[in-house]
Amino acid sequence: MVTGRFNVYGFIGAGIGLLVGMIGHELSHAWIAVRRGDQTARFMGRLTLNPKVHVDPFGTLVMPAIFLVSILFNANVGFFVFGYAKPVTTHPERMRQPRRDAILVALAGPAFNLFIAAVVGFASRSIPATSNLWIVLFWIAVSNTFLFVINILPIPPLDGSKILARFLSPSAAARMDDWGQYLILFLIVLFLVFRGVVGAIAAAIYEPILGLPRLLISG
């Protein structure tokens, strides 16, 4: 898929994919929360496409930069890319149906990423796989697929944990929420130990979306 020393178009595609994916992810959370009655995101100015409002110094800048550099230099770290924007503050008790609406809000972010991956992936099918534009679209789809997969894992404070918490007792949900302070540690373990598993799950999604055999994109 890539020849030469640098994967410039992969770098560009993953960069665009992460920027759109991270900002759109949190904006989706904010929009659904407001629609369901919790106006906190509106009051905090999170209903905007302005990236500056959504930036988390580590999750939006440092972490993505590490993966983008690895893509640019074709580093042998496997297919893995992730990042996150500043989490949107929500108050489920202010929503019309707190239990159901909190789940909808949590699902909104990953759903946005899956939507972007699907739209871009299907659009890439009409473009020759040898073109630079195809490489850009490929990485936009792949990066958003990884954002989808990782965010739905039940790792606090990612969206999967917020969905799971709605089915736990209040005390268990509170303990899970406390574990959110160890997110960076969880992500490091995920990358070092479970990178292959996460990559396989992501590939099972983006491969059919892109309409490509595994041999082509892993070779």
Buried (B, 14 or more C-beta within 10 A) or exposed (E): BEEEEEBBBBBBBBBBBBBBBBBBBBBBBBBBBBBBBBEBBBEEEBBBEEEEBBBBEEBBEEBBEBBBEBBBEBEEBEBBBBBBBBBBBBBBEBBEEBEEBBBBBBBBBBBBBBBBBBBBBBBBEEBEBEEEEBBBBBBBBBBBBBBBBBBBBEBBBBBBBBBBBBEEEEEEBEEBBEBBEBBEEBBEEBBEEBBEEBBEBBBEBBBEBBEBEEEEBEE
